[in-house]
Amino acid sequence: MKHIKLILSMMGVGLILVACSSLLQSSSLSKVDDTPNVENGERIYFTSTSKRGERISFSGGPALGGMMMGSYLTCASCHGPTGQGGRHTMHMTVMDAPDIRYVELAHEMEEHGGEGEYDLVTFRKAVVNGEHPDGDSLDRDMPRWKMSENDLADLFAFLQSLE
């Protein structure tokens, strides 16, 4: 009889632990972390792939832009590994990609009639809509990327980390 009570008590404790565990898991899943992920932004910059493994698509951009010497078009393809841009040749066309490090993007605001700080809204205009802060179109070589708000914020956070 003592063994049966002991076994039933242990089973009761086990059920309580399982119930508490599932409550903790569901509450942690419902929390959304809105903090930009610099690591994902870096991944997007160099691979045009999000942390979920999804390729980020685009329209426009360099002629024949989809495949480049066996790899896909990325931000780094034009702006370089440090975001400093510069003159380069792509598909027998000379391009002059701007410096997109965050410290330089502030100058972009001044140069193109924007007011205030270069922020995520301004960045979205450039990356998604292909527009300068004043609404003028960016160069036709700039692709119009189709990415989620989280991926866009992550990419922006990565550019802010570049010096």
N, C-alpha and C positions, 0 to 999 in steps of 0.2 A: 504494500500500500504506500509506503514511504517513497518507493521508487517511482510509482505512478504520479504522485504529487510533485516530485522533483522534476520528472520529465515534463509534466504539464506546465509547471512554473517556467522551466527553461524555454518551452515552446512559446509561452506567452511573452516572455522577454524578447525572444527572437522576432516575433510578430511586431512588437512595438518598435524594435530597432529597424526592421524593414520599412514600416510605415513612416518613421521619422526620416529615414534615408531618402525615400521617394519624395517626401515633402521638401527636403532640402534641395534635391536635384531639380524639381519643378520650379522652385523659387529662384534658383540660380539661372535656369534657362530663360525665365521671363525677364531677367535684367538685360538690357541692351547697353553695350559699352559704346558710347559715341565718341570716345577718345580716338583721334586719328592714329592709324597704325603705320609708322614710318617704314617699318620693314616691308609691309605690303606695298607701300608707295614706291620703295626702291625696286621691288620685284616688277611692278607695273612699268616703271621707267626703263628697265633694262630688258624686259621680256614681253611686254604688252599682254601679260597674263596676270589675272588676279590670284589672290591666295586660295581661292576655290578652284583654281586650275582652269578657269574660263578665259579663253582668248578674248581680248577687248577689241572690238571691231571699229572700223573708221570708214569715213567716206572722204573723197578728195585726196589731197596730198600729192606727193611726187608722182609723175607719170609712171605707170607700171609699179606702183608702190607696194603691192601686196607681198611679193617675195623679193628678197634682196640677197643675191649670192647664197642661196640656201637657207636664209633666215628670214624672219618676219620684220616688218617695219616697227620700230620702237621709238620712244622719245630720244634715246641715246643714239639712234641711227643718224639723226641730224644735229642734235644739241651736244653730242659727245658724252663721255663718261663722267664729266664733272659739271655738265650743264652750261658750260661756257660758250657753246655754239662755235661759230666761225665759218669760214669758207671751205667748202668741200664739193666734190663731184659725186653725183648720184645719177645713174642711168644716163651718162654722158651730158648731164646738165649741171652747170655750176650753181650752187646754192649758197646763200649766206644766212645761216641760222642764227637767231639772236641768243644772247646770253640769258638763260632763264633761271639763274640762281635768284633766290628771293631778294637779295640785296639789290640786284639789278632790275627786278620787276618794279620796284618803287619808281625808278627813273622812267619806266614805260608809262606809268600813270601821269607823270609830269609832261612827258613828251606828247601824249595823245589825249590831253584834255580831261583826264580823270581827276577827281578830288578825293582826298583822304588816303587811307592806307590801301595797298594792293591786298585784297581779301579773297575769300573763296568765291564770292559772287563774281568778282572781276575775273578770277582765274577760270571759272566756268564759262564766261563769255568767250574767252580765248580758246580754251581746249574743246569745248562742245560746240559753240556757235561760230568760232573762227572770227571773232571780233576784237578790236582794240577797245580800251575803256570808253572811248568816245563813240563807239558803234561802227567805226569804219572797218572794212574787211581786212583781215590779216592776209598775208601773201598766199597765193593759191597753193604753194607748196606745203602749207600747214594743214595736216589732216584734221578733220572734224571727228573727234573720238566719241564713241558711244559707250559711256561707263556709268555705273551706279554712283549715287551721291557719296556713299562710303568710300568707294575706290577713288573718286575725285578728291575727297578730303585727304585720303591717305597719300595720294600723289603730291598734293599741295604741301602736306607736312614734310614729305621727303625733300622737296625743293627748298623748303624753309631750313632744312638741316644742312644744306650745302653751303660751303664757304668759299 
